[in-house]
Amino acid sequence: MIISASSKGLDLKGKTAQLSLNGGIKIGEFEITGPGEFEISGTSIVGTPIGEGTLYNLQMDDMGVLFPVGLTEVPTDEQLDQLMPSDILIVEAAPAEVVSKLIQKTDVSQIVVGGNADVEKLKLSGATKATSLKIDKRSLPEGEPVTTIITF
């Protein structure tokens, strides 16, 4: 999977699908902007309502990706237990307090920050900047999550 910046947000390019993330998920002409279960181009997407927002859980290229949109509160342990396992957390725009608690409550290996996320408030140590990130199941970091800031 390659995660890169575009003029519209972040793009994920996998073996069978290419997605755009920007306040929702777009695959080709199909746009997901709220909760539900979807299977498109070999990618499974589950959007779980959390307060006024949605926590998307994507299964793509044998990896799980969490993508919060409009979250103003932290998911409960019960809500997180219902999600498929996740390896990557992608943050574009969410309150730093919510994202920090989400990181603590999940077992992700890679954190990708892009768009309008407030990097300073997230206080993510050891973050590196890049224009894209190529990652697969074998190259996922072990131990503490690794953070990459995708710059536009």
TASUL-V725857 format. One record per backbone hydrogen bond with DSSP energy under -1.0 kcal/mol. CO is the residue of the C=O (numbers start at 0). NH is the residue of the N-H. E is the energy in kcal/mol with one decimal. If there is no record, write none. Layout:
BEGIN
co=CO nh=NH e=E
co=CO nh=NH e=E
END
This chain:
BEGIN
co=0 nh=134 e=-3.0
co=1 nh=12 e=-2.6
co=2 nh=132 e=-2.5
co=3 nh=10 e=-3.4
co=8 nh=5 e=-3.0
co=9 nh=20 e=-3.6
co=10 nh=3 e=-2.3
co=11 nh=18 e=-3.0
co=12 nh=1 e=-2.2
co=16 nh=13 e=-3.3
co=18 nh=11 e=-2.7
co=19 nh=25 e=-2.4
co=20 nh=9 e=-2.0
co=23 nh=21 e=-1.6
co=24 nh=31 e=-3.7
co=25 nh=19 e=-2.4
co=26 nh=29 e=-2.2
co=29 nh=26 e=-3.0
co=31 nh=24 e=-2.4
co=35 nh=46 e=-3.5
co=37 nh=44 e=-3.1
co=39 nh=42 e=-2.3
co=42 nh=39 e=-2.5
co=43 nh=58 e=-2.6
co=44 nh=37 e=-3.1
co=45 nh=56 e=-2.4
co=46 nh=35 e=-1.9
co=47 nh=54 e=-2.7
co=49 nh=52 e=-2.4
co=52 nh=49 e=-2.2
co=53 nh=68 e=-2.9
co=54 nh=47 e=-2.4
co=55 nh=66 e=-2.5
co=56 nh=45 e=-2.0
co=57 nh=64 e=-2.8
co=58 nh=43 e=-1.6
co=59 nh=62 e=-1.5
co=62 nh=59 e=-2.6
co=63 nh=86 e=-2.7
co=63 nh=87 e=-2.3
co=64 nh=57 e=-3.0
co=65 nh=89 e=-3.0
co=66 nh=55 e=-2.3
co=68 nh=53 e=-2.8
co=75 nh=79 e=-2.3
co=76 nh=80 e=-2.3
co=79 nh=82 e=-1.3
co=86 nh=108 e=-2.7
co=86 nh=109 e=-2.1
co=87 nh=65 e=-3.2
co=88 nh=111 e=-3.1
co=90 nh=113 e=-2.7
co=94 nh=98 e=-2.3
co=95 nh=99 e=-2.9
co=96 nh=100 e=-1.9
co=97 nh=101 e=-2.3
co=98 nh=102 e=-2.6
co=99 nh=103 e=-1.8
co=100 nh=104 e=-1.8
co=101 nh=105 e=-1.1
co=108 nh=145 e=-2.5
co=109 nh=88 e=-2.4
co=110 nh=147 e=-2.7
co=111 nh=90 e=-3.1
co=112 nh=149 e=-2.7
co=113 nh=116 e=-1.3
co=116 nh=118 e=-1.4
co=117 nh=121 e=-1.4
co=118 nh=122 e=-1.1
co=127 nh=148 e=-3.6
co=129 nh=150 e=-2.6
co=130 nh=4 e=-1.4
co=132 nh=2 e=-3.0
co=145 nh=110 e=-3.2
co=146 nh=127 e=-1.9
co=147 nh=112 e=-2.6
co=148 nh=129 e=-2.5
END
